[in-house]
C-alpha cells in the first residue's frame, strides 16, 4: 500500500468520524437541556461538569479549562455557590488560593435529572462483553485526550488571532 493510500481515510473511518461528531453534538444539546432544567446557564453547567470530572481545583485552573476570563469565573463561582452547586475551600498548601469543590452530585434534582440517562447507558453497556467495554473505555479516554489537544490548539489559535 502506498503512502498516499494510507493517508486517505477509509469509508468506514469517515463514517466513524461523522458518528463521533454527531455524538458530540447530541452531548452538547443534552447538556444544554440539563442546564436549562436545573435553571443554570450552559457555561455554569459546563463548569460544574468539569469540576465533577477533575475534582476540586482552583479558580485559575477552572479559568484555563473553560477559557473564561478570571473575572467571569469569579462571577460564575459566586452563582454556583449561591445555588449550592459548589463551595469554596481554602487551599491548605497556599493560603492565597481558594479551591472550588463540586457539591452538585449530592443535589437531588441533579441526580434525578441524570438517572434516566445513567440507567439507559448502563443498559447499553450491559449489551457488551467486559473485553469490549474495556476497549470502548480505552477509546473514549484517548478520544477525550484528542479533543483536549484540539481545544488547546484552537484556544491558542484564537488567542493569537484576537491579539493581532
Backbone bond lengths (Angstrom), bond angles and torsions (degrees), N, CA, C in turn:
res aa  C-N    CA-C-N  psi(-1)  N-CA   C-N-CA  omega(-1)  CA-C   N-CA-C  phi
1 X - - - 1.457 - - 1.523 108.42 -
2 X 1.312 115.99 131.26 1.464 119.76 -178.46 1.524 110.73 -76.56
3 X 1.301 114.99 163.37 1.462 120.96 179.94 1.524 111.50 -61.29
4 X 1.356 116.94 -37.11 1.468 120.31 178.35 1.520 111.27 -62.31
5 X 1.319 116.82 -40.28 1.459 120.38 -178.99 1.524 110.56 -68.43
6 X 1.326 116.99 -36.31 1.460 119.93 179.11 1.526 110.96 -68.37
7 X 1.321 117.32 -32.47 1.457 121.04 -178.43 1.520 112.57 -75.41
8 X 1.316 117.27 -21.03 1.464 121.40 -179.44 1.524 109.31 -82.92
9 X 1.330 117.43 125.28 1.466 118.49 178.51 1.529 110.85 -66.62
10 X 1.312 114.63 146.13 1.462 119.38 177.03 1.523 108.93 -76.59
11 X 1.308 115.98 167.30 1.467 120.71 177.81 1.536 110.16 -61.09
12 X 1.331 116.06 -39.33 1.460 120.29 179.28 1.534 110.99 -66.37
13 X 1.330 117.08 -40.12 1.472 120.25 177.28 1.530 110.82 -63.78
14 X 1.328 116.72 -40.77 1.477 120.11 177.06 1.523 111.10 -63.22
15 X 1.327 116.54 -44.22 1.467 121.42 178.64 1.530 109.76 -60.75
16 X 1.326 115.33 -42.31 1.457 121.72 179.05 1.533 111.67 -59.90
17 X 1.338 116.52 -48.68 1.471 119.13 -178.38 1.526 111.46 -65.40
18 X 1.319 117.21 -34.45 1.472 120.15 175.89 1.528 110.66 -64.74
19 X 1.321 116.64 -40.59 1.470 120.01 178.30 1.527 110.97 -65.96
20 X 1.330 116.14 -37.19 1.460 119.80 177.86 1.526 110.77 -64.72
21 X 1.324 116.50 -42.22 1.475 119.54 176.91 1.518 110.38 -62.63
22 X 1.324 116.11 -41.28 1.464 120.36 178.16 1.522 111.68 -62.43
23 X 1.331 116.21 -41.34 1.462 120.45 177.53 1.531 109.92 -63.24
24 X 1.324 116.15 -41.88 1.469 120.01 177.83 1.518 111.59 -60.70
25 X 1.326 116.78 -44.27 1.468 121.03 179.36 1.525 111.11 -62.71
26 X 1.325 116.28 -44.02 1.469 119.77 179.36 1.524 111.48 -65.68
27 X 1.326 116.27 -35.12 1.464 120.17 177.67 1.526 110.48 -64.09
28 X 1.337 116.33 -44.34 1.467 120.59 178.41 1.531 109.89 -61.06
29 X 1.322 117.20 -46.28 1.463 121.03 179.81 1.529 111.34 -62.91
30 X 1.313 116.77 -40.83 1.466 120.56 177.63 1.531 109.72 -61.58
31 X 1.339 116.62 -47.47 1.463 120.61 -179.61 1.527 111.45 -61.11
32 X 1.335 116.94 -39.18 1.464 119.98 177.91 1.525 110.54 -62.77
33 X 1.322 116.87 -40.11 1.458 120.79 178.87 1.525 111.96 -69.15
34 X 1.331 117.15 -38.78 1.464 120.41 176.03 1.528 109.31 -62.92
35 X 1.332 116.42 -47.18 1.469 120.41 179.46 1.526 110.47 -56.63
36 X 1.330 116.46 -48.24 1.474 120.55 -179.30 1.524 110.93 -61.73
37 X 1.337 116.97 -39.78 1.465 119.69 -178.94 1.528 111.77 -66.91
38 X 1.326 116.87 -24.41 1.467 121.61 178.54 1.526 111.93 -95.79
39 X 1.332 116.77 1.72 1.459 120.43 179.55 1.514 113.30 73.18
40 X 1.340 116.99 30.45 1.461 121.28 -178.32 1.515 110.99 -114.45
41 X 1.319 115.18 156.33 1.457 120.44 169.81 1.529 107.63 -74.59
42 X 1.312 116.89 153.29 1.462 119.83 -177.70 1.529 112.12 -62.02
43 X 1.347 118.75 -41.65 1.471 120.88 177.68 1.527 111.29 -61.57
44 X 1.333 115.98 -36.65 1.462 119.54 178.43 1.521 109.85 -63.98
45 X 1.319 115.50 -46.50 1.450 119.31 -177.70 1.523 111.17 -67.90
46 X 1.320 116.82 -38.36 1.458 121.24 176.86 1.526 110.01 -60.09
47 X 1.311 116.61 -41.00 1.459 121.21 178.45 1.526 110.93 -64.79
48 X 1.315 116.90 -39.33 1.464 120.73 177.49 1.529 109.72 -62.25
49 X 1.325 116.03 -42.46 1.461 119.90 179.78 1.532 111.08 -65.22
50 X 1.323 116.92 -38.57 1.468 120.74 176.43 1.525 109.59 -62.44
51 X 1.329 116.62 -43.46 1.462 120.63 178.74 1.533 110.95 -63.39
52 X 1.323 116.62 -38.98 1.460 120.21 178.57 1.526 110.34 -61.94
53 X 1.333 115.41 -42.12 1.466 120.03 -178.41 1.526 112.00 -73.02
54 X 1.326 117.97 -45.50 1.465 122.11 -173.62 1.523 113.02 -85.70
55 X 1.334 116.55 -21.70 1.453 119.60 -174.59 1.514 109.19 86.73
56 X 1.329 117.31 -176.81 1.462 120.12 -179.95 1.530 111.50 -56.93
57 X 1.339 115.49 130.19 1.468 121.69 179.08 1.527 108.43 -140.87
58 X 1.325 115.56 168.34 1.466 119.56 178.69 1.531 109.87 -79.13
59 X 1.320 115.47 164.04 1.463 120.75 176.56 1.526 110.45 -61.65
60 X 1.338 117.16 -37.42 1.462 121.08 178.05 1.516 112.09 -62.18
61 X 1.327 116.20 -41.98 1.465 120.02 178.04 1.525 110.37 -65.42
62 X 1.339 116.59 -40.03 1.462 120.63 178.23 1.526 109.89 -63.91
63 X 1.318 116.99 -38.32 1.458 121.84 177.30 1.529 110.39 -60.03
64 X 1.345 116.28 -46.29 1.468 120.30 179.52 1.520 111.44 -63.63
65 X 1.331 117.20 -42.78 1.466 121.41 -176.61 1.530 112.76 -69.38
66 X 1.330 116.60 -32.50 1.469 119.68 -177.93 1.525 112.32 -94.18
67 X 1.338 116.82 -20.19 1.460 119.51 -175.20 1.520 112.54 80.55
68 X 1.328 117.35 6.44 1.465 121.48 178.97 1.530 109.99 -85.01
69 X 1.314 115.95 147.32 1.464 120.92 176.40 1.525 109.19 -64.42
70 X 1.331 116.94 153.57 1.464 120.39 -176.36 1.530 112.05 -59.90
71 X 1.333 117.46 -36.70 1.470 119.79 177.23 1.524 111.67 -63.65
72 X 1.312 116.26 -39.90 1.468 120.65 177.67 1.519 110.81 -65.67
73 X 1.335 116.20 -38.35 1.464 120.11 179.24 1.521 110.26 -66.66
74 X 1.326 117.43 -38.67 1.464 120.40 178.32 1.527 110.59 -61.44
75 X 1.329 116.97 -45.14 1.474 121.00 178.16 1.526 110.27 -64.42
76 X 1.325 116.94 -40.06 1.460 122.42 178.67 1.535 109.82 -61.21
77 X 1.330 116.81 -47.40 1.470 120.99 -179.91 1.521 110.27 -63.35
78 X 1.333 117.38 -39.48 1.470 120.60 176.53 1.533 110.30 -57.25
79 X 1.349 116.93 -46.32 1.475 120.86 179.89 1.529 111.08 -63.26
80 X 1.326 115.59 -45.18 1.468 119.42 -177.52 1.526 111.47 -67.06
81 X 1.323 116.17 -37.89 1.466 119.66 179.16 1.527 110.31 -67.63
82 X 1.323 116.55 -42.39 1.467 121.90 179.18 1.540 111.12 -58.10
83 X 1.350 115.50 -35.70 1.461 119.60 -178.26 1.530 113.72 -94.76
84 X 1.337 116.88 7.32 1.460 120.88 173.74 1.519 115.59 78.65
85 X 1.338 117.41 20.18 1.461 120.01 179.96 1.529 112.72 -90.65
86 X 1.342 116.77 -22.49 1.465 121.70 177.73 1.528 108.49 -144.99
87 X 1.327 114.74 166.33 1.468 119.55 169.89 1.512 107.93 -137.92
88 X 1.326 114.67 150.86 1.465 120.81 176.66 1.519 108.18 -89.47
89 X 1.334 114.72 143.38 1.461 120.52 179.45 1.520 107.84 -140.96
90 X 1.318 117.26 135.63 1.464 119.99 178.23 1.515 109.82 -64.41
91 X 1.335 115.71 139.88 1.456 122.00 177.59 1.525 107.45 -75.37
92 X 1.347 117.28 119.67 1.472 118.75 -178.16 1.531 112.95 -66.00
93 X 1.347 117.17 -20.21 1.463 120.73 -178.39 1.521 113.24 -92.89
94 X 1.329 117.41 -17.07 1.470 120.66 -177.16 1.528 108.47 -152.29
95 X 1.338 116.73 104.94 1.470 121.83 -175.62 1.519 113.32 -58.68
96 X 1.349 116.73 -23.13 1.460 119.51 -177.80 1.521 112.25 -77.03
97 X 1.325 116.74 -16.35 1.465 120.51 -175.97 1.523 111.56 -102.17
98 X 1.333 113.45 150.34 1.457 120.86 175.75 1.525 107.17 -120.05
99 X 1.315 115.29 135.99 1.461 120.62 178.43 1.526 108.36 -99.96
100 X 1.334 115.34 137.97 1.459 121.29 178.54 1.528 107.53 -97.42
101 X 1.321 116.25 120.09 1.468 122.35 -176.55 1.525 109.04 -108.04
102 X 1.345 117.04 122.74 1.462 119.07 178.95 1.528 111.21 -72.33
103 X 1.322 116.74 139.19 1.466 122.18 178.80 1.526 111.69 -123.81
104 X 1.301 117.41 -7.76 1.458 119.38 -166.02 1.518 114.36 -66.37
105 X 1.340 119.46 -22.58 1.468 120.17 179.07 1.530 110.27 -62.05
106 X 1.328 116.49 -25.53 1.463 120.68 179.91 1.527 111.96 -81.72
107 X 1.315 117.53 -10.80 1.460 120.82 -177.51 1.529 109.32 -80.62
108 X 1.326 115.85 127.49 1.464 121.20 -175.17 1.525 112.59 -60.01
109 X 1.339 117.45 -39.10 1.470 118.73 -178.14 1.522 112.16 -65.92
110 X 1.338 116.82 -29.29 1.463 119.98 177.95 1.521 110.09 -72.92
111 X 1.337 116.62 -48.91 1.464 118.22 -179.30 1.526 110.39 -64.38
112 X 1.317 117.74 -36.02 1.474 121.26 178.30 1.535 110.35 -65.84
113 X 1.318 117.40 -36.15 1.459 121.98 179.55 1.529 110.94 -68.75
114 X 1.339 116.39 -41.70 1.468 120.85 -176.61 1.528 113.92 -83.59
115 X 1.323 118.51 -18.23 1.463 121.23 -174.65 1.531 113.85 -54.82
116 X 1.332 120.17 -46.50 1.472 119.09 179.30 1.534 113.03 -61.71
117 X 1.340 117.41 -40.82 1.461 119.93 177.59 1.524 110.17 -65.37
118 X 1.320 116.26 -44.48 1.463 120.49 179.79 1.530 110.51 -58.33
119 X 1.321 116.98 -47.05 1.464 121.13 -179.44 1.531 110.89 -62.60
120 X 1.340 116.77 -41.83 1.468 120.48 179.87 1.525 111.12 -66.18
121 X 1.339 117.04 -38.20 1.457 120.29 179.19 1.527 111.53 -70.80
122 X 1.325 118.00 -36.56 1.464 121.19 175.81 1.527 109.46 -63.93
123 X 1.325 116.15 -41.32 1.468 120.14 177.77 1.533 110.22 -62.39
124 X 1.335 116.71 -44.33 1.457 121.01 177.29 1.530 110.45 -61.48
125 X 1.331 117.40 -46.74 1.465 121.61 -179.49 1.527 111.41 -60.86
126 X 1.317 117.06 -34.36 1.465 119.79 -178.34 1.527 112.17 -69.92
127 X 1.336 117.75 -10.70 1.468 120.08 177.91 1.535 111.75 -86.23
128 X 1.343 116.80 1.34 1.461 122.04 178.75 1.528 109.69 -115.62
129 X 1.330 115.07 155.26 1.463 119.59 175.25 1.526 108.85 -76.04
130 X 1.330 115.76 165.89 1.467 119.57 177.39 1.528 111.08 -60.40
131 X 1.340 116.90 -39.76 1.470 119.88 178.61 1.527 111.16 -64.03
132 X 1.324 117.17 -41.57 1.466 120.65 178.27 1.523 110.72 -64.89
133 X 1.335 116.79 -42.09 1.469 120.22 178.55 1.521 111.18 -63.98
134 X 1.321 116.75 -37.41 1.466 120.33 177.37 1.525 110.21 -61.90
135 X 1.326 116.69 -44.30 1.466 121.27 179.12 1.530 110.46 -64.84
136 X 1.313 117.13 -45.08 1.472 121.05 179.44 1.528 110.14 -61.80
137 X 1.330 116.54 -42.38 1.466 120.90 179.77 1.525 111.01 -64.12
138 X 1.342 116.75 -41.75 1.466 119.90 176.13 1.525 110.33 -60.96
139 X 1.338 115.76 -43.32 1.458 119.33 178.65 1.526 110.41 -60.65
140 X 1.321 117.91 -46.51 1.465 120.98 -178.53 1.529 111.16 -61.38
141 X 1.339 116.40 -39.58 1.467 119.71 176.91 1.525 110.70 -61.67
142 X 1.332 116.36 -45.50 1.464 120.46 -179.66 1.527 111.22 -68.37
143 X 1.328 116.99 -39.07 1.466 120.50 177.97 1.523 110.37 -63.43
144 X 1.328 117.10 -38.22 1.468 120.67 177.08 1.525 111.14 -62.50
145 X 1.329 116.49 -40.16 1.471 120.00 178.20 1.532 110.52 -65.86
146 X 1.330 117.13 -40.59 1.469 120.68 177.14 1.526 109.39 -60.24
147 X 1.320 116.60 -45.81 1.471 120.23 179.88 1.530 111.12 -63.36
148 X 1.331 117.42 -42.92 1.464 119.63 178.19 1.525 111.25 -60.90
149 X 1.326 116.56 -41.08 1.470 120.41 176.26 1.526 110.83 -61.22
150 X 1.322 116.72 -43.48 1.463 120.97 -179.58 1.527 111.56 -67.39
151 X 1.331 116.61 -38.25 1.472 120.50 176.26 1.524 109.14 -61.49
152 X 1.331 116.27 -46.22 1.473 120.59 179.38 1.531 110.17 -60.86
153 X 1.325 116.45 -44.52 1.468 120.81 179.78 1.530 110.48 -61.48
154 X 1.327 117.33 -47.47 1.467 120.63 -179.33 1.528 111.60 -64.98
155 X 1.337 116.44 -42.38 1.470 118.17 -178.64 1.520 111.16 -66.43
156 X 1.328 118.01 -34.71 1.471 119.20 177.62 1.518 110.62 -72.43
157 X 1.322 117.77 -31.71 1.458 121.56 176.36 1.526 110.37 -69.07
158 X 1.332 116.06 -40.63 1.472 120.71 178.91 1.524 109.19 -63.76
159 X 1.350 116.34 -42.10 1.465 119.98 179.35 1.505 113.18 -60.28
160 X 1.335 117.09 -38.36 1.467 119.10 -179.47 1.523 110.84 -75.88
161 X 1.331 117.52 -31.13 1.478 120.00 178.60 1.526 110.53 -69.57
162 X 1.361 116.57 -40.92 1.453 118.77 -176.14 1.522 112.41 -74.86
163 X 1.338 117.61 -21.20 1.462 119.16 -179.79 1.514 112.91 -92.69
164 X 1.333 117.31 -3.74 1.471 118.52 -179.19 1.497 112.21 -96.31
